[in-house]
């Protein structure tokens, strides 16, 4: 009896005979390959019925699994097509738009038609009220534009002899402060304390003698000085300098 090798092990192979039997056959290692036809001898076979039963059970299991997968795939495709055709709604049915009775419908007339239907006096009052509202809106816009820009032209004078420290709130936008350290060092801090305004301008620091004459001038330029920003500046107080004059110029918007 002959058969075709369908599986090869270490020292055996599984042979499928012409009459459909699966037989485990001893073979030399490395001599045969899958697909070779060999003669099956009873002396070299191992429990052929058991091997046949195992192979048949494997084939049946694979066939059953393939059938289940095929059913799931076909069912999923059918469900997706059905949902796309019908559309999805919470109740499973297509909701129809409720028709509003004719007597409940609101008809919005154009502006000209409303005035035509109203009496002449009411029409004139409506036009006046509308013009006043438009004028009020323009006034509010103008005021907002003017209030949105703050102009700085301020001068402040301080005595360096009497005041060791000071703090100046300039139009709720800039906080100017200084303190004197060891009677010789003048530490200046400028901070933007607004929430949304940006300052663009300069701080001119004039150091003055006791008689009011100008000793020297230093300028701090601030461009795009936004909310929360801090600028620090330090100066050395020379002998005879007793007063400080600060000139602030610029805008904030």
ZADRENBA-500488 format. One record per residue: residue number from 1; x, z, y of N, C-alpha, C, O in turn. Coordinates in steps of 0.1 Angstrom, whole numbers, plus 2048, in hexadecimal, padded with zeros to 3 digits. Layout:
ZADRENBA-500488
[pt NUM; [X; Z; Y]; [X; Z; Y]; [X; Z; Y]; [X; Z; Y]];
...
end
This chain:
ZADRENBA-500488
[pt 1; [809; 800; 7F4]; [800; 800; 800]; [809; 800; 80C]; [813; 807; 80D]];
[pt 2; [805; 7F8; 816]; [80D; 7F7; 823]; [805; 7FC; 82F]; [7F9; 7FC; 82F]];
[pt 3; [80C; 7FF; 839]; [806; 804; 845]; [80F; 801; 851]; [81B; 7FF; 850]];
[pt 4; [809; 803; 85D]; [811; 801; 86A]; [814; 80E; 870]; [80B; 817; 871]];
[pt 5; [820; 810; 875]; [824; 81D; 87B]; [81E; 81E; 889]; [820; 815; 891]];
[pt 6; [817; 829; 88B]; [811; 82B; 898]; [817; 837; 89F]; [814; 839; 8AB]];
[pt 7; [81E; 83F; 898]; [825; 84B; 89E]; [831; 84F; 896]; [831; 84E; 88A]];
[pt 8; [83C; 853; 89D]; [848; 856; 896]; [84C; 864; 89A]; [84D; 868; 8A6]];
[pt 9; [850; 86D; 890]; [855; 87A; 892]; [863; 87B; 88F]; [86B; 871; 88E]];
[pt 10; [868; 887; 88C]; [876; 889; 88A]; [87A; 883; 87C]; [884; 87B; 87C]];
[pt 11; [873; 886; 872]; [876; 880; 865]; [86A; 87A; 85E]; [869; 879; 852]];
[pt 12; [860; 877; 866]; [854; 872; 860]; [84D; 868; 86A]; [852; 866; 875]];
[pt 13; [843; 861; 866]; [83B; 859; 86E]; [82C; 859; 86A]; [829; 85D; 85E]];
[pt 14; [823; 855; 873]; [815; 854; 86F]; [812; 845; 86D]; [815; 83D; 876]];
[pt 15; [80C; 842; 862]; [80A; 834; 85E]; [7FB; 831; 85D]; [7F4; 839; 857]];
[pt 16; [7F6; 826; 863]; [7E9; 822; 862]; [7E8; 817; 858]; [7EE; 80C; 85A]];
[pt 17; [7E1; 81A; 84D]; [7E0; 810; 842]; [7D5; 806; 845]; [7CD; 807; 84F]];
[pt 18; [7D4; 7FB; 83D]; [7CB; 7F1; 83F]; [7BD; 7F5; 83D]; [7B3; 7EF; 842]];
[pt 19; [7BB; 7FF; 835]; [7AD; 804; 832]; [7A9; 810; 83B]; [79F; 816; 839]];
[pt 20; [7B1; 812; 846]; [7AE; 81C; 850]; [7B2; 82A; 84E]; [7AD; 833; 855]];
[pt 21; [7BC; 82C; 845]; [7C0; 83A; 843]; [7CD; 83C; 84B]; [7D5; 834; 84E]];
[pt 22; [7CE; 849; 850]; [7DA; 84E; 857]; [7E2; 856; 84D]; [7DD; 860; 848]];
[pt 23; [7EE; 852; 84B]; [7F6; 859; 841]; [804; 85D; 847]; [80A; 855; 84E]];
[pt 24; [808; 869; 844]; [815; 86E; 849]; [81F; 86B; 83F]; [81E; 86F; 833]];
[pt 25; [829; 863; 843]; [833; 85E; 839]; [841; 862; 83D]; [844; 861; 849]];
[pt 26; [849; 866; 833]; [857; 869; 836]; [85E; 85C; 839]; [85C; 852; 832]];
[pt 27; [867; 85C; 843]; [870; 850; 846]; [87D; 855; 84A]; [87E; 860; 850]];
[pt 28; [887; 84D; 849]; [895; 851; 84E]; [894; 851; 85E]; [88D; 849; 864]];
[pt 29; [89B; 85A; 864]; [89B; 85B; 873]; [8A3; 84F; 879]; [8AE; 84C; 875]];
[pt 30; [89C; 849; 883]; [8A3; 83E; 88B]; [8A3; 831; 884]; [8A9; 828; 889]];
[pt 31; [89B; 82F; 879]; [89B; 822; 873]; [890; 81A; 877]; [891; 80E; 87A]];
[pt 32; [884; 81F; 877]; [878; 818; 87A]; [873; 81A; 889]; [877; 824; 88F]];
[pt 33; [86A; 811; 88E]; [864; 812; 89B]; [855; 811; 89A]; [850; 80D; 890]];
[pt 34; [84E; 816; 8A4]; [83F; 814; 8A4]; [83C; 806; 8A4]; [841; 7FD; 8AB]];
[pt 35; [832; 802; 89B]; [82E; 7F4; 899]; [834; 7EE; 88C]; [82F; 7E3; 888]];
[pt 36; [83E; 7F4; 887]; [844; 7EF; 87A]; [83A; 7F1; 86F]; [833; 7FB; 86E]];
[pt 37; [83A; 7E8; 865]; [831; 7E9; 859]; [83A; 7ED; 84E]; [845; 7E7; 84B]];
[pt 38; [836; 7F8; 847]; [83E; 7FE; 83C]; [835; 800; 830]; [829; 800; 831]];
[pt 39; [83B; 801; 825]; [834; 805; 819]; [832; 814; 818]; [83B; 81B; 81A]];
[pt 40; [826; 818; 814]; [823; 826; 813]; [823; 82A; 805]; [81C; 824; 7FC]];
[pt 41; [82B; 834; 802]; [82C; 839; 7F4]; [826; 847; 7F3]; [827; 84F; 7FD]];
[pt 42; [81F; 849; 7E9]; [819; 856; 7E7]; [822; 862; 7E6]; [81F; 86D; 7EB]];
[pt 43; [82F; 85F; 7E1]; [839; 869; 7E0]; [83D; 86E; 7EE]; [841; 87A; 7EF]];
[pt 44; [83E; 865; 7F7]; [843; 869; 805]; [838; 86C; 80F]; [83C; 86E; 81A]];
[pt 45; [82C; 86D; 80B]; [821; 871; 814]; [81E; 87F; 814]; [820; 886; 80A]];
[pt 46; [819; 884; 820]; [816; 892; 821]; [807; 893; 823]; [802; 88E; 82D]];
[pt 47; [800; 89A; 81B]; [7F2; 89D; 81E]; [7EA; 893; 826]; [7E6; 897; 831]];
[pt 48; [7E9; 887; 822]; [7E3; 87C; 82A]; [7D5; 87F; 82F]; [7D1; 87B; 83A]];
[pt 49; [7CC; 886; 827]; [7BF; 888; 82C]; [7BF; 891; 838]; [7B7; 88F; 842]];
[pt 50; [7C7; 89B; 838]; [7C8; 8A4; 844]; [7CC; 89D; 850]; [7C7; 89F; 85B]];
[pt 51; [7D7; 894; 84F]; [7DB; 88D; 85A]; [7D1; 883; 85F]; [7CF; 882; 86B]];
[pt 52; [7C9; 87D; 856]; [7BF; 874; 85A]; [7B4; 87B; 862]; [7AF; 876; 86C]];
[pt 53; [7B0; 887; 85D]; [7A6; 88F; 864]; [7AA; 893; 872]; [7A3; 892; 87C]];
[pt 54; [7B7; 897; 874]; [7BC; 89B; 881]; [7BB; 88F; 88A]; [7B7; 891; 896]];
[pt 55; [7C0; 883; 886]; [7C0; 877; 88E]; [7B2; 873; 892]; [7AF; 870; 89E]];
[pt 56; [7A8; 874; 889]; [79A; 870; 88C]; [794; 87A; 896]; [78D; 876; 89F]];
[pt 57; [798; 887; 895]; [792; 891; 89E]; [798; 88E; 8AC]; [791; 88F; 8B6]];
[pt 58; [7A5; 88A; 8AD]; [7AB; 887; 8BA]; [7A4; 87B; 8C0]; [7A1; 87B; 8CC]];
[pt 59; [7A2; 871; 8B8]; [79B; 865; 8BE]; [78D; 868; 8C3]; [789; 863; 8CD]];
[pt 60; [786; 870; 8BB]; [778; 874; 8BF]; [778; 87C; 8CC]; [770; 87A; 8D5]];
[pt 61; [782; 885; 8CD]; [783; 88D; 8DA]; [786; 885; 8E6]; [780; 887; 8F0]];
[pt 62; [78F; 87B; 8E4]; [793; 872; 8F0]; [787; 86A; 8F3]; [784; 868; 8FF]];
[pt 63; [77F; 865; 8E9]; [773; 85D; 8EC]; [769; 864; 8F3]; [762; 85F; 8FD]];
[pt 64; [767; 871; 8EF]; [75D; 87A; 8F6]; [760; 87D; 904]; [758; 87C; 90D]];
[pt 65; [76D; 880; 907]; [772; 882; 915]; [770; 876; 91D]; [76C; 877; 929]];
[pt 66; [774; 86B; 918]; [772; 85E; 920]; [764; 85B; 923]; [761; 857; 92E]];
[pt 67; [75B; 85E; 91A]; [74C; 85C; 91D]; [747; 865; 928]; [740; 861; 930]];
[pt 68; [74B; 872; 928]; [747; 87B; 932]; [74C; 877; 940]; [745; 877; 949]];
[pt 69; [759; 873; 940]; [75E; 86E; 94D]; [757; 862; 952]; [754; 861; 95E]];
[pt 70; [754; 859; 949]; [74D; 84D; 94D]; [73F; 850; 953]; [73B; 84A; 95D]];
[pt 71; [738; 859; 94C]; [72A; 85D; 951]; [72B; 864; 95F]; [723; 861; 968]];
[pt 72; [735; 86C; 961]; [737; 873; 96E]; [73A; 869; 979]; [734; 86A; 984]];
[pt 73; [743; 85F; 977]; [746; 855; 981]; [73A; 84C; 985]; [737; 84A; 990]];
[pt 74; [733; 848; 97A]; [727; 83F; 97D]; [71C; 847; 985]; [716; 842; 98E]];
[pt 75; [71A; 854; 981]; [710; 85C; 988]; [714; 85E; 996]; [70B; 85E; 99F]];
[pt 76; [721; 861; 999]; [725; 863; 9A7]; [723; 857; 9AF]; [71E; 858; 9BB]];
[pt 77; [726; 84B; 9AA]; [724; 83F; 9B2]; [716; 83D; 9B5]; [712; 838; 9C0]];
[pt 78; [70D; 83F; 9AB]; [6FF; 83D; 9AD]; [6F9; 847; 9B8]; [6F1; 843; 9C1]];
[pt 79; [6FE; 854; 9B8]; [6F9; 85E; 9C1]; [6FE; 85A; 9CF]; [6F6; 85B; 9D9]];
[pt 80; [70A; 855; 9D1]; [70F; 852; 9DE]; [707; 846; 9E4]; [704; 846; 9F0]];
[pt 81; [705; 83C; 9DC]; [6FD; 830; 9E1]; [6EF; 834; 9E4]; [6E9; 82F; 9EE]];
[pt 82; [6E9; 83D; 9DC]; [6DB; 841; 9DF]; [6DA; 849; 9ED]; [6D1; 847; 9F4]];
[pt 83; [6E4; 852; 9EF]; [6E4; 85A; 9FC]; [6E6; 851; A08]; [6E0; 852; A12]];
[pt 84; [6EF; 847; A06]; [6F2; 83E; A12]; [6E5; 835; A15]; [6E3; 832; A20]];
[pt 85; [6DE; 831; A0B]; [6D2; 829; A0D]; [6C7; 831; A13]; [6C0; 82C; A1C]];
[pt 86; [6C5; 83D; A0E]; [6B9; 845; A13]; [6BC; 84D; A20]; [6B3; 84F; A28]];
[pt 87; [6C9; 850; A22]; [6CD; 859; A2E]; [6CB; 867; A29]; [6C2; 86A; A21]];
[pt 88; [6D3; 870; A2F]; [6D2; 87E; A2B]; [6CA; 886; A36]; [6CD; 885; A42]];
[pt 89; [6C0; 88E; A31]; [6B8; 897; A39]; [6B6; 8A4; A31]; [6B6; 8A4; A25]];
[pt 90; [6B6; 8AF; A39]; [6B5; 8BC; A32]; [6AA; 8BD; A28]; [6AC; 8C3; A1D]];
[pt 91; [69E; 8B7; A2A]; [693; 8B8; A21]; [693; 8AD; A17]; [68A; 8AD; A0E]];
[pt 92; [69D; 8A4; A16]; [69D; 89A; A0D]; [695; 88E; A10]; [694; 885; A08]];
[pt 93; [68E; 88E; A1B]; [686; 883; A1F]; [689; 87E; A2D]; [68F; 886; A35]];
[pt 94; [686; 872; A31]; [689; 86D; A3E]; [67F; 872; A48]; [672; 871; A46]];
[pt 95; [684; 878; A52]; [67B; 87E; A5D]; [677; 873; A66]; [67F; 86B; A6B]];
[pt 96; [66A; 872; A69]; [665; 869; A72]; [664; 86F; A80]; [660; 87A; A81]];
[pt 97; [667; 867; A8A]; [666; 86C; A97]; [658; 86F; A9B]; [64F; 866; A9A]];
[pt 98; [656; 87B; AA0]; [648; 87F; AA4]; [644; 877; AB1]; [64B; 877; ABB]];
[pt 99; [639; 871; AB0]; [634; 869; ABB]; [62D; 873; AC5]; [624; 87B; AC2]];
[pt 100; [631; 872; AD2]; [62B; 87A; ADD]; [61E; 874; AE1]; [61E; 868; AE5]];
[pt 101; [613; 87C; AE2]; [607; 876; AE7]; [608; 871; AF5]; [611; 875; AFD]];
[pt 102; [600; 867; AF8]; [601; 860; B05]; [5FF; 869; B10]; [605; 868; B1B]];
[pt 103; [5F5; 873; B0E]; [5F2; 87C; B19]; [5FD; 886; B1C]; [5FD; 88C; B27]];
[pt 104; [606; 888; B13]; [611; 892; B15]; [61E; 88C; B1A]; [627; 893; B1E]];
[pt 105; [61E; 87E; B1A]; [62A; 878; B1F]; [62C; 879; B2E]; [622; 878; B36]];
[pt 106; [638; 87C; B33]; [63B; 87D; B41]; [641; 870; B46]; [64B; 86B; B41]];
[pt 107; [63B; 86A; B50]; [640; 85E; B56]; [647; 861; B63]; [641; 867; B6C]];
[pt 108; [654; 85E; B63]; [65C; 860; B6F]; [65C; 854; B78]; [661; 849; B74]];
[pt 109; [657; 855; B84]; [656; 84A; B8D]; [663; 849; B95]; [669; 853; B98]];
[pt 110; [666; 83D; B99]; [672; 83B; BA2]; [66F; 843; BAF]; [664; 846; BB3]];
[pt 111; [67A; 845; BB7]; [679; 84C; BC3]; [670; 846; BCD]; [668; 84D; BD3]];
[pt 112; [670; 839; BCE]; [667; 832; BD8]; [659; 833; BD4]; [650; 835; BDD]];
[pt 113; [655; 833; BC7]; [647; 834; BC3]; [642; 842; BC5]; [636; 843; BC9]];
[pt 114; [64A; 84C; BC4]; [646; 85A; BC7]; [642; 85B; BD5]; [638; 862; BD9]];
[pt 115; [64A; 855; BDE]; [647; 856; BEC]; [63A; 84E; BF0]; [633; 852; BF9]];
[pt 116; [638; 844; BE9]; [62C; 83C; BEC]; [61F; 843; BE8]; [615; 842; BEF]];
[pt 117; [620; 84B; BDD]; [614; 852; BD9]; [611; 85E; BE2]; [606; 862; BE3]];
[pt 118; [61B; 864; BE8]; [61A; 870; BF0]; [615; 86D; BFE]; [617; 861; C02]];
[pt 119; [60D; 876; C04]; [609; 873; C12]; [615; 871; C1B]; [620; 875; C18]];
[pt 120; [612; 86B; C27]; [61D; 868; C30]; [624; 874; C35]; [631; 874; C36]];
[pt 121; [61D; 87F; C38]; [623; 88C; C3D]; [62D; 892; C32]; [638; 896; C35]];
[pt 122; [628; 892; C26]; [630; 898; C1B]; [63C; 88F; C19]; [647; 894; C16]];
[pt 123; [63A; 882; C1A]; [646; 879; C18]; [650; 87B; C22]; [65C; 87B; C1F]];
[pt 124; [64C; 87D; C2F]; [656; 880; C3A]; [65D; 88D; C38]; [669; 88E; C3A]];
[pt 125; [656; 897; C34]; [65C; 8A4; C31]; [666; 8A3; C26]; [671; 8A9; C27]];
[pt 126; [663; 89C; C1C]; [66C; 89B; C11]; [679; 893; C15]; [684; 897; C11]];
[pt 127; [677; 889; C1D]; [683; 882; C22]; [68C; 88A; C2A]; [698; 88A; C29]];
[pt 128; [685; 892; C33]; [68D; 89C; C3C]; [695; 8A6; C34]; [6A0; 8A9; C36]];
[pt 129; [68E; 8AC; C2A]; [694; 8B6; C21]; [6A0; 8B0; C1A]; [6AA; 8B6; C18]];
[pt 130; [69E; 8A4; C15]; [6A9; 89D; C0E]; [6B5; 89B; C17]; [6C0; 89D; C13]];
[pt 131; [6B3; 896; C23]; [6BD; 894; C2D]; [6C5; 8A1; C30]; [6D1; 8A1; C31]];
[pt 132; [6BD; 8AB; C32]; [6C3; 8B8; C35]; [6CC; 8BD; C29]; [6D7; 8C3; C2B]];
[pt 133; [6C7; 8BB; C1D]; [6CF; 8BF; C12]; [6DC; 8B7; C11]; [6E6; 8BD; C0E]];
[pt 134; [6DB; 8AA; C13]; [6E7; 8A2; C13]; [6F1; 8A6; C1E]; [6FD; 8A7; C1C]];
[pt 135; [6EC; 8A9; C2A]; [6F4; 8AE; C35]; [6FB; 8BB; C31]; [707; 8BE; C34]];
[pt 136; [6F3; 8C4; C2B]; [6F9; 8D1; C27]; [704; 8CF; C1D]; [70E; 8D6; C1D]];
[pt 137; [702; 8C6; C13]; [70C; 8C4; C09]; [719; 8BE; C10]; [724; 8C2; C0C]];
[pt 138; [718; 8B5; C1A]; [723; 8B0; C21]; [72B; 8BB; C28]; [737; 8BB; C29]];
[pt 139; [723; 8C4; C2F]; [729; 8CF; C37]; [730; 8D8; C2D]; [73C; 8DC; C30]];
[pt 140; [72A; 8DB; C22]; [731; 8E4; C18]; [73E; 8DE; C13]; [748; 8E5; C11]];
[pt 141; [73D; 8D1; C11]; [749; 8CA; C0C]; [754; 8CA; C16]; [760; 8CC; C13]];
[pt 142; [751; 8C8; C23]; [75B; 8C8; C2E]; [761; 8D6; C2F]; [76D; 8D7; C31]];
[pt 143; [758; 8E0; C2F]; [75D; 8EE; C30]; [766; 8F2; C24]; [771; 8F8; C26]];
[pt 144; [763; 8ED; C18]; [76B; 8F0; C0D]; [779; 8E9; C0E]; [783; 8EF; C0B]];
[pt 145; [779; 8DD; C14]; [785; 8D6; C16]; [78E; 8DD; C20]; [79A; 8DE; C1E]];
[pt 146; [788; 8E2; C2B]; [78F; 8E9; C35]; [794; 8F6; C30]; [7A0; 8FA; C33]];
[pt 147; [78C; 8FD; C28]; [790; 90A; C23]; [79A; 909; C18]; [7A1; 912; C15]];
[pt 148; [79B; 8FD; C12]; [7A5; 8FB; C07]; [7B3; 8FB; C0B]; [7BC; 8FC; C03]];
[pt 149; [7B6; 8F8; C18]; [7C3; 8F8; C1D]; [7C5; 903; C27]; [7BE; 904; C31]];
[pt 150; [7CF; 90B; C25]; [7D2; 917; C2E]; [7DF; 914; C35]; [7E9; 910; C2F]];
[pt 151; [7DF; 915; C42]; [7EB; 912; C4B]; [7F2; 91F; C4E]; [7EB; 929; C52]];
[pt 152; [7FF; 91F; C4D]; [807; 92B; C50]; [80F; 929; C5D]; [818; 920; C5D]];
[pt 153; [80D; 931; C67]; [815; 931; C73]; [816; 940; C78]; [80F; 943; C81]];
[pt 154; [81D; 948; C70]; [81D; 956; C72]; [82B; 95B; C76]; [835; 956; C71]];
[pt 155; [82B; 966; C7E]; [838; 96C; C82]; [836; 97B; C80]; [82C; 981; C84]];
[pt 156; [840; 981; C79]; [840; 990; C76]; [84D; 996; C7B]; [858; 990; C79]];
[pt 157; [84C; 9A2; C81]; [858; 9A9; C85]; [859; 9B6; C7E]; [84F; 9BD; C7D]];
[pt 158; [866; 9BA; C7A]; [868; 9C6; C73]; [875; 9CD; C79]; [87E; 9C6; C7C]];
[pt 159; [874; 9DA; C79]; [880; 9E2; C7D]; [888; 9E6; C70]; [882; 9EE; C68]];
[pt 160; [894; 9E2; C6F]; [89C; 9E5; C64]; [8A1; 9F3; C65]; [8A6; 9F9; C5B]];
[pt 161; [8A0; 9FA; C70]; [8A5; A07; C72]; [89A; A11; C6E]; [89D; A1B; C67]];
[pt 162; [88E; A0F; C72]; [883; A18; C6F]; [87C; A15; C62]; [878; A1F; C5B]];
[pt 163; [87C; A09; C5D]; [876; A06; C50]; [880; A02; C46]; [888; 9F9; C47]];
[pt 164; [881; A0A; C3B]; [88A; A07; C30]; [883; 9FD; C26]; [88A; 9F7; C1E]];
[pt 165; [876; 9FC; C26]; [86F; 9F3; C1D]; [862; 9EF; C24]; [85C; 9F7; C2B]];
[pt 166; [85D; 9E4; C21]; [850; 9DF; C26]; [84A; 9D5; C1D]; [850; 9CF; C15]];
[pt 167; [83C; 9D3; C1F]; [835; 9C9; C17]; [82B; 9C2; C20]; [823; 9C9; C27]];
[pt 168; [82A; 9B5; C20]; [821; 9AE; C29]; [818; 9A4; C20]; [81E; 99B; C19]];
[pt 169; [80B; 9A5; C21]; [802; 99C; C1A]; [7FE; 991; C24]; [7F8; 993; C2E]];
[pt 170; [803; 985; C21]; [801; 979; C2B]; [7F5; 971; C26]; [7F7; 969; C1D]];
[pt 171; [7E9; 972; C2B]; [7DE; 96A; C29]; [7DA; 96A; C1A]; [7D5; 960; C15]];
[pt 172; [7DC; 975; C13]; [7D8; 976; C05]; [7DE; 96B; BFC]; [7DA; 969; BF1]];
[pt 173; [7E9; 966; C01]; [7F0; 95B; BF9]; [7FF; 960; BF6]; [803; 95F; BEA]];
[pt 174; [806; 964; C00]; [814; 968; BFF]; [815; 977; C01]; [810; 97D; C0B]];
[pt 175; [81D; 97E; BF9]; [820; 98C; BFB]; [82F; 98C; BFE]; [838; 989; BF5]];
[pt 176; [832; 990; C0A]; [840; 991; C0F]; [844; 9A0; C0F]; [83D; 9A8; C15]];
[pt 177; [850; 9A3; C09]; [854; 9B1; C09]; [863; 9B1; C0A]; [86A; 9A8; C06]];
[pt 178; [868; 9BD; C0F]; [877; 9BF; C0F]; [87A; 9CE; C0D]; [871; 9D6; C10]];
[pt 179; [886; 9D0; C09]; [88B; 9DE; C09]; [89A; 9DE; C0C]; [8A1; 9D5; C09]];
[pt 180; [89F; 9E9; C12]; [8AD; 9EA; C16]; [8B4; 9F3; C0C]; [8AF; 9FE; C0A]];
[pt 181; [8BE; 9EE; C07]; [8C6; 9F5; BFD]; [8D3; 9F9; C02]; [8DB; 9F1; C07]];
[pt 182; [8D6; A06; C02]; [8E3; A0C; C07]; [8E6; A09; C15]; [8F1; A08; C1A]];
[pt 183; [8DB; A06; C1D]; [8DC; A04; C2C]; [8E3; 9F7; C2F]; [8E5; 9F4; C3B]];
[pt 184; [8E7; 9EF; C26]; [8EE; 9E3; C29]; [8E9; 9D6; C22]; [8EB; 9CB; C27]];
[pt 185; [8E1; 9D8; C17]; [8DC; 9CD; C10]; [8CD; 9CB; C12]; [8C5; 9D5; C10]];
[pt 186; [8C9; 9C0; C16]; [8BA; 9BD; C19]; [8B5; 9B4; C0D]; [8B9; 9A8; C0D]];
[pt 187; [8AD; 9B9; C05]; [8A8; 9B2; BF9]; [89A; 9AE; BFC]; [891; 9B6; BFF]];
[pt 188; [897; 9A0; BFD]; [88A; 99A; C01]; [884; 994; BF4]; [88B; 98E; BEC]];
[pt 189; [877; 996; BF3]; [86F; 990; BE8]; [863; 989; BEE]; [85B; 98F; BF6]];
[pt 190; [860; 97D; BEA]; [854; 975; BEE]; [84D; 971; BE1]; [853; 96C; BD8]];
[pt 191; [840; 975; BE0]; [838; 972; BD4]; [82B; 96C; BD8]; [824; 970; BE2]];
[pt 192; [827; 962; BD0]; [81A; 95B; BD2]; [80F; 963; BCA]; [810; 963; BBE]];
[pt 193; [806; 96A; BD1]; [7FD; 973; BCA]; [7EF; 96C; BC9]; [7E5; 973; BC5]];
[pt 194; [7ED; 95F; BCD]; [7E0; 959; BCB]; [7DE; 955; BBD]; [7E7; 955; BB5]];
[pt 195; [7D2; 951; BBA]; [7CE; 94C; BAD]; [7D0; 93D; BAB]; [7D3; 939; BA0]];
[pt 196; [7CF; 935; BB5]; [7CF; 927; BB4]; [7D6; 91F; BBF]; [7D7; 913; BBE]];
[pt 197; [7DA; 926; BC9]; [7E0; 91F; BD5]; [7EF; 91D; BD3]; [7F6; 926; BCE]];
[pt 198; [7F4; 912; BD7]; [803; 910; BD7]; [808; 90F; BE5]; [803; 908; BEE]];
[pt 199; [813; 916; BE8]; [818; 917; BF6]; [824; 90D; BF7]; [82C; 90C; BEE]];
[pt 200; [824; 906; C02]; [82F; 8FD; C06]; [833; 900; C14]; [82B; 8FE; C1E]];
[pt 201; [83F; 906; C16]; [843; 909; C24]; [851; 910; C24]; [858; 90F; C1A]];
[pt 202; [853; 918; C2F]; [860; 91E; C30]; [85E; 92C; C35]; [854; 92F; C3C]];
[pt 203; [868; 935; C32]; [869; 942; C38]; [876; 942; C40]; [881; 941; C3A]];
[pt 204; [875; 944; C4D]; [881; 944; C56]; [884; 953; C59]; [87C; 95A; C5F]];
[pt 205; [88F; 958; C55]; [893; 966; C57]; [89D; 967; C63]; [8A8; 961; C62]];
[pt 206; [899; 96E; C6D]; [8A1; 970; C79]; [8A6; 97E; C7A]; [89E; 987; C7B]];
[pt 207; [8B3; 980; C79]; [8B9; 98D; C7A]; [8BD; 98F; C89]; [8C4; 987; C8F]];
[pt 208; [8B7; 99A; C8F]; [8B8; 99D; C9D]; [8C0; 9A9; CA0]; [8C0; 9B3; C98]];
[pt 209; [8C7; 9A9; CAB]; [8CE; 9B5; CB0]; [8C5; 9BF; CB7]; [8B9; 9BB; CB8]];
[pt 210; [8C9; 9CA; CBB]; [8C1; 9D4; CC1]; [8BA; 9CF; CCE]; [8AF; 9D3; CD1]];
[pt 211; [8C1; 9C6; CD6]; [8BC; 9C1; CE2]; [8B3; 9B5; CE0]; [8AE; 9AF; CEA]];
[pt 212; [8B0; 9B1; CD3]; [8A7; 9A6; CD0]; [8AE; 999; CCF]; [8A8; 98E; CCD]];
[pt 213; [8BB; 998; CD2]; [8C3; 98C; CD0]; [8C4; 988; CC2]; [8C5; 990; CB9]];
[pt 214; [8C5; 97B; CC0]; [8C5; 976; CB2]; [8D4; 977; CAD]; [8DD; 972; CB3]];
[pt 215; [8D5; 97D; CA1]; [8E2; 97E; C9B]; [8E5; 973; C91]; [8F0; 96D; C92]];
[pt 216; [8DB; 96F; C89]; [8DD; 964; C80]; [8CF; 961; C7A]; [8C5; 969; C7B]];
[pt 217; [8CE; 955; C73]; [8C2; 950; C6E]; [8C4; 94B; C5F]; [8CE; 944; C5D]];
[pt 218; [8BB; 94E; C56]; [8BB; 949; C49]; [8AD; 943; C46]; [8A3; 94A; C49]];
[pt 219; [8AD; 938; C3F]; [8A0; 931; C3C]; [89E; 931; C2D]; [8A7; 92C; C26]];
[pt 220; [892; 935; C28]; [88F; 934; C1A]; [884; 929; C19]; [879; 92A; C1E]];
[pt 221; [887; 91E; C12]; [87D; 913; C10]; [876; 915; C03]; [87C; 917; BF9]];
[pt 222; [869; 913; C04]; [860; 915; BF8]; [857; 908; BF7]; [84E; 906; C00]];
[pt 223; [85A; 900; BED]; [851; 8F4; BEB]; [84B; 8F5; BDD]; [852; 8F8; BD3]];
[pt 224; [83E; 8F3; BDC]; [837; 8F5; BD0]; [837; 903; BCA]; [839; 905; BBE]];
[pt 225; [836; 90D; BD3]; [837; 91B; BCF]; [829; 91F; BCA]; [821; 924; BD2]];
[pt 226; [827; 91E; BBD]; [81A; 920; BB7]; [817; 92E; BB4]; [81F; 937; BB6]];
[pt 227; [80B; 931; BAF]; [806; 93E; BAC]; [80F; 945; BA3]; [813; 940; B99]];
[pt 228; [812; 952; BA6]; [81A; 95B; B9D]; [829; 959; B9F]; [831; 961; B99]];
[pt 229; [82E; 94F; BA7]; [83C; 94D; BA8]; [842; 957; BB1]; [83C; 95C; BBB]];
[pt 230; [84F; 95B; BAF]; [856; 965; BB7]; [863; 95F; BBB]; [86A; 959; BB4]];
[pt 231; [866; 961; BC8]; [873; 95D; BCE]; [87A; 96A; BD4]; [874; 971; BDC]];
[pt 232; [887; 96C; BCF]; [88E; 977; BD5]; [89A; 972; BDC]; [8A1; 968; BD9]];
[pt 233; [89D; 979; BE7]; [8A8; 976; BF0]; [8AF; 982; BF5]; [8A8; 98C; BF8]];
[pt 234; [8BC; 982; BF6]; [8C4; 98E; BFA]; [8CD; 98B; C06]; [8D3; 981; C06]];
[pt 235; [8CD; 994; C0F]; [8D5; 992; C1B]; [8DD; 99F; C1E]; [8D9; 9AA; C1A]];
[pt 236; [8E9; 99D; C24]; [8F2; 9A9; C28]; [8EF; 9AC; C37]; [8F0; 9A3; C3F]];
[pt 237; [8EC; 9B8; C3A]; [8E9; 9BC; C47]; [8F6; 9BF; C4F]; [8FE; 9C8; C4B]];
[pt 238; [8F8; 9B7; C59]; [905; 9B9; C61]; [903; 9C4; C6B]; [8F8; 9C9; C6E]];
[pt 239; [90E; 9C9; C70]; [90E; 9D3; C7A]; [907; 9CF; C86]; [90A; 9C4; C8B]];
[pt 240; [8FE; 9D7; C8C]; [8F7; 9D3; C98]; [8EA; 9CC; C95]; [8E2; 9CB; C9F]];
[pt 241; [8E7; 9C8; C89]; [8DA; 9C1; C86]; [8D0; 9CC; C83]; [8D1; 9D3; C79]];
[pt 242; [8C5; 9CD; C8B]; [8BC; 9D8; C8A]; [8AD; 9D3; C88]; [8A4; 9DB; C84]];
[pt 243; [8AB; 9C6; C8A]; [89D; 9C1; C88]; [89D; 9B4; C80]; [8A7; 9AD; C7F]];
[pt 244; [891; 9B1; C7A]; [88F; 9A5; C73]; [882; 99F; C77]; [877; 9A5; C78]];
[pt 245; [883; 992; C7B]; [877; 98A; C7F]; [876; 97F; C74]; [87F; 977; C71]];
[pt 246; [869; 97E; C6E]; [866; 974; C64]; [85C; 96A; C69]; [851; 96E; C6D]];
[pt 247; [860; 95E; C69]; [856; 953; C6D]; [852; 94B; C60]; [85B; 945; C5A]];
[pt 248; [845; 94B; C5D]; [840; 944; C52]; [838; 938; C56]; [82F; 939; C5E]];
[pt 249; [83C; 92C; C51]; [835; 920; C54]; [833; 918; C47]; [83B; 919; C3E]];
[pt 250; [827; 911; C47]; [824; 909; C3B]; [815; 908; C38]; [80D; 90C; C41]];
[pt 251; [812; 904; C2D]; [804; 903; C29]; [803; 907; C1A]; [80C; 907; C12]];
[pt 252; [7F6; 90B; C16]; [7F3; 90E; C08]; [7E6; 908; C05]; [7DC; 908; C0D]];
[pt 253; [7E5; 901; BF9]; [7D9; 8FB; BF5]; [7D8; 8FA; BE6]; [7CE; 8F5; BE0]];
end
